[in-house]
Amino acid sequence: MLVLGIESSCDETGIALYDTQRGLLAHALHSQVKMHAEYGGVVPELASRDHIRRALPLTNKVLADANAKLSDIEAIAYTQGPGLAGALLVGASIAEALAFALNVPTLGVHHLEGHLLSPLLEDNPPAFPFVALLVSGGHTQLMRVSGIGDYELLGDTLDDAAGEAFDKTAKLLGLDYPGGAALSKLAGQGKPHFKLPRPMLKSGDLNFSFSGLKTAVLTLVKKHQPPGEQMPEQTRADIAYAFQEAIVEVLTAKCASALKQTGLKSLIVSGGVGANRQLRESMNQTAAKQGWNVAYPRLEFCTDNGAMIAFAGAMRMKHTQAGDHAFTIKARWDLAELTVPE
């Protein structure tokens, strides 16, 4: 089955073609980062309009790259939620219109399920069951994954997600949007001069909390920011280093605890923060010491993309029939609400 995947949940338009026999055939992505940078964050109305401009040209590009025709598409998967309502509506309406014209079935995909399954696109995918760390701007969750749709929440963030904490801390340090990547780059120049708290490291559960860490950074900034002057660049780098070290230590320790509690030996790390080099190094070192395996999606699939939506849709699409193409989107959608496909 040849599945077209459409991702439009936020500020990236992703299109991909996945074949259940041949694997991923082609994918393309347009990021709106430059457009939103002028405003210091994502502007939902601008995001929606840009998805409208980009979706069909990207679809044509993907079809050409895969040497396929529009009529070859046998099903369409699209991000149904969670995300920005207007952006989701663009992807859903384009998917349903195309499906109506082609008389093929559609399937609305949970954005986080796409991220969770994205490491399975790699050449040596992990086998079920495994523990998954979903770590992004909006989510920091630990899940036990026993199969497609069979997910058990083990731990969740009580306030800021890790990616959100990265972005807010970057803003405190005067870094431009998008802040998370800029902070990680700055941390690479830092030295272990400051010590920040490790929130909930010894809480005894698998939950996370990063808002207090952000407050601790604010205290450091106020202490080392000369009135009316810019903070010395090395001091900024040292604070960024300390912040990243704290986040990485907590995430690594919680993952190790989740594997110990479940008795599993396999971990996947996905989502935007999963691209962080320091996090990957820490996970790899801990896995080698403790005897478990860790897998990641390739870097280009850590951020939002159409490939993960096409793949997740393909895994669920086998028994889906073409409907009347009425649709809804879910700006908020709990991953635990998903069910195992029949």
C-alpha positions in Angstrom: 0.0 0.0 0.0 1.4 3.4 -1.0 0.5 6.0 1.7 0.8 9.7 1.4 1.6 11.4 4.8 0.8 15.1 5.5 2.1 16.8 8.6 0.9 20.4 9.4 0.5 20.5 13.2 2.6 23.6 13.8 5.3 25.5 11.9 6.6 22.8 9.5 4.9 21.4 6.4 6.0 17.8 5.9 5.0 15.5 3.0 6.1 11.9 2.5 5.4 8.7 0.6 5.7 5.4 2.4 5.2 2.0 0.8 4.4 -0.9 3.1 6.5 -3.2 0.9 9.4 -0.9 -0.1 9.6 1.5 2.8 10.0 5.2 2.7 10.2 6.4 -0.9 10.5 10.1 -0.6 9.9 13.0 1.8 10.1 16.8 1.8 9.9 19.4 4.5 9.4 23.2 4.6 10.3 25.0 7.9 8.7 28.3 8.8 11.4 29.2 11.3 12.7 32.2 9.4 9.2 33.6 9.0 8.3 33.3 12.7 11.7 34.4 14.0 10.8 38.0 13.3 8.0 37.7 15.9 10.0 35.7 18.5 7.6 32.7 18.2 5.0 30.9 16.1 2.2 33.1 14.9 -0.7 30.6 14.3 -2.5 32.5 11.5 0.8 32.9 9.5 1.5 29.2 10.1 -1.8 28.2 8.6 -1.5 30.4 5.6 2.0 29.1 4.8 0.8 25.5 5.1 -1.8 26.3 2.4 1.0 27.6 0.1 3.4 24.7 0.7 1.4 21.5 0.9 0.6 20.9 -2.8 3.9 21.9 -4.2 5.7 19.7 -1.7 3.3 16.8 -2.6 4.2 17.2 -6.3 7.9 17.2 -5.4 7.6 14.1 -3.3 5.7 12.3 -6.1 8.4 13.3 -8.6 11.2 12.2 -6.3 9.5 8.8 -5.9 8.8 8.5 -9.6 5.1 8.1 -8.7 1.8 9.6 -10.0 -1.0 11.0 -7.9 -3.2 8.1 -9.1 -0.7 5.7 -7.5 -1.6 6.8 -4.0 -3.7 4.2 -2.2 -4.3 5.9 1.1 -3.6 9.3 2.8 -2.6 9.8 6.5 -2.6 13.3 8.1 -1.9 14.8 11.4 -5.3 15.1 13.2 -3.8 16.5 16.4 -2.6 17.7 18.8 -1.4 21.0 17.4 -2.5 24.4 16.3 -6.2 24.2 15.2 -5.8 26.3 12.1 -2.7 24.5 10.9 -4.3 21.1 11.5 -7.4 22.1 9.5 -5.2 22.9 6.5 -3.6 19.4 6.5 -6.8 17.6 7.2 -8.8 19.4 4.5 -6.2 18.9 1.8 -5.9 15.2 2.8 -9.6 14.7 2.6 -10.1 16.6 -0.6 -7.3 14.6 -2.3 -8.7 11.3 -0.9 -12.2 12.2 -2.2 -10.8 12.9 -5.7 -8.8 9.7 -5.7 -11.5 7.6 -3.9 -8.9 6.3 -1.3 -9.2 6.0 2.5 -7.8 8.5 4.9 -6.6 8.2 8.5 -6.1 10.9 11.1 -2.8 10.3 12.9 -1.8 11.3 16.5 1.2 13.6 16.2 3.0 12.0 19.2 2.4 8.5 17.9 4.2 9.6 14.7 7.2 10.7 16.9 7.0 7.6 19.0 7.2 5.3 16.0 9.7 7.3 14.0 12.7 5.2 15.1 11.1 2.2 13.4 11.8 3.9 10.0 15.5 3.1 10.5 17.3 0.1 9.0 17.6 -1.8 12.3 14.4 -0.8 14.2 13.9 -1.8 17.8 11.5 -4.6 18.5 8.4 -4.3 20.8 8.2 -4.0 23.7 10.4 -1.0 24.6 10.3 2.2 26.7 9.9 5.5 24.8 11.0 8.9 25.8 9.0 11.5 23.9 10.8 14.8 24.5 9.9 17.9 22.6 8.8 21.5 23.0 5.3 20.5 24.2 5.8 17.1 25.8 8.1 15.1 28.0 6.7 11.7 28.6 7.9 8.2 29.3 5.8 5.4 27.7 5.9 1.6 27.8 5.2 0.6 24.1 4.1 -3.0 23.7 2.8 -2.6 20.1 1.1 -0.2 17.7 -1.5 1.6 19.8 -0.6 -0.3 23.0 0.9 2.5 25.1 1.1 2.9 28.9 2.1 6.2 30.3 4.9 5.8 32.9 5.8 9.4 33.6 4.8 12.9 32.4 5.9 16.5 32.9 4.1 18.3 35.7 4.8 21.8 34.2 7.2 22.8 31.5 8.3 20.3 28.9 12.1 19.9 28.4 12.0 21.7 25.0 9.8 24.5 26.4 12.4 24.9 29.2 15.1 25.1 26.6 13.3 27.8 24.7 12.4 29.9 27.8 15.9 29.6 29.2 17.3 30.7 25.8 15.1 33.8 26.0 16.4 34.6 29.5 19.9 34.4 28.1 19.0 36.8 25.2 19.2 34.2 22.5 17.1 34.5 19.3 14.2 32.3 18.3 14.2 29.3 18.0 16.1 29.3 21.3 16.6 25.6 22.0 19.1 24.9 19.3 20.9 28.2 20.0 21.2 27.4 23.7 22.7 23.9 22.9 25.2 25.6 20.6 26.1 28.1 23.2 26.4 25.4 25.9 29.1 23.8 23.7 31.4 26.8 24.6 30.6 26.6 28.3 32.5 25.3 31.3 31.3 23.6 34.5 31.3 26.8 36.5 27.7 26.8 37.8 25.6 24.1 39.5 21.9 24.0 38.9 19.3 21.8 40.6 18.2 18.5 39.2 14.3 18.7 39.6 12.6 15.5 40.7 15.8 13.5 40.2 15.1 11.6 43.5 11.3 11.8 43.5 10.9 8.1 43.3 8.6 8.3 40.3 9.0 8.8 36.6 7.6 12.3 36.4 9.4 15.5 35.3 9.3 19.2 36.3 11.5 21.8 34.7 9.8 25.2 35.6 11.9 25.4 38.8 15.1 24.9 36.8 14.1 27.8 34.6 13.6 29.9 37.8 17.1 28.9 39.0 18.5 30.2 35.7 16.7 33.5 36.1 18.3 33.9 39.5 21.7 33.3 38.0 21.1 35.7 35.2 20.0 38.5 37.7 23.1 37.8 39.8 25.6 38.0 36.9 23.9 40.5 34.6 25.6 43.9 35.3 22.9 46.7 35.5 22.5 48.3 32.1 25.1 46.0 30.5 25.3 42.8 28.6 26.2 39.6 30.4 29.8 38.5 29.5 29.6 35.9 26.7 31.5 33.2 28.7 29.1 33.6 31.7 26.2 33.1 29.3 27.9 30.0 27.9 28.6 28.6 31.4 24.9 29.1 32.4 23.8 27.4 29.2 26.2 24.5 29.9 24.9 24.1 33.5 21.3 24.2 32.3 21.8 21.6 29.6 23.7 19.3 32.0 20.8 19.4 34.5 18.2 18.6 31.8 20.3 15.8 30.4 21.1 14.2 33.8 17.4 14.1 34.7 16.2 12.7 31.4 18.9 10.0 31.4 18.3 9.0 35.0 14.5 8.8 34.6 14.9 6.6 31.4 17.3 4.3 33.3 14.7 4.1 36.1 11.9 3.3 33.7 13.8 0.5 32.1 14.6 -0.9 35.6 11.0 -0.7 36.7 9.6 -2.3 33.6 12.3 -4.9 33.2 12.8 -3.9 29.6 16.2 -3.6 27.8 15.3 -1.3 24.9 14.8 2.5 24.9 13.9 4.8 22.0 14.3 8.6 22.3 12.3 10.7 19.9 11.0 14.3 19.5 12.9 17.5 18.9 15.1 17.4 22.0 16.1 13.9 21.0 18.4 15.5 18.5 20.4 17.1 21.3 24.0 15.8 21.0 24.7 15.9 24.7 21.6 14.0 25.5 22.5 11.3 23.0 26.0 11.0 24.4 24.7 10.6 27.9 22.1 8.0 26.9 24.6 6.0 24.9 27.1 6.0 27.8 24.5 5.0 30.3 23.1 2.3 28.1 26.6 0.8 27.6 27.2 0.8 31.4 23.8 -0.7 32.3 23.4 -3.2 29.5 20.4 -1.8 27.6 19.9 -0.6 24.0 18.9 2.9 22.9 17.7 3.9 19.5 16.9 7.3 17.9 15.3 8.5 14.6 17.8 10.1 12.2 18.2 13.8 13.0 15.9 15.0 10.2 13.1 13.0 11.7 13.4 14.3 15.2 11.5 17.4 14.3 8.0 17.3 12.8 8.0 15.6 9.4 5.7 13.8 7.0 7.6 10.5 7.1 6.5 9.7 10.6 2.9 10.5 9.7 3.0 8.3 6.6 4.6 5.5 8.5 2.2 5.6 11.5 -0.7 5.8 9.1 0.5 2.8 7.2 0.8 0.8 10.4 -2.9 1.5 11.1 -4.4 1.7 7.7 -4.6 -2.0 6.7 -8.3 -2.4 7.5 -9.4 1.2 6.8 -12.1 1.8 4.1 -12.8 5.0 2.3 -15.5 7.0 4.2 -17.5 10.1 3.5 -14.4 12.3 4.1 -16.0 14.3 6.9 -13.4 15.1 9.4 -12.5 16.8 12.8 -9.2 17.9 14.2 -8.1 17.6 17.8 -6.0 20.5 19.0 -5.7 18.6 22.3 -5.5 14.8 22.3 -4.2 12.5 24.9 -2.0 9.7 23.5 -3.5 7.3 26.0 -6.8 7.5 24.1 -5.4 5.6 21.2 -6.4 2.0 20.8 -4.7 -1.1 19.2 -5.7 -1.3 15.5 -7.9 -4.3 14.7 
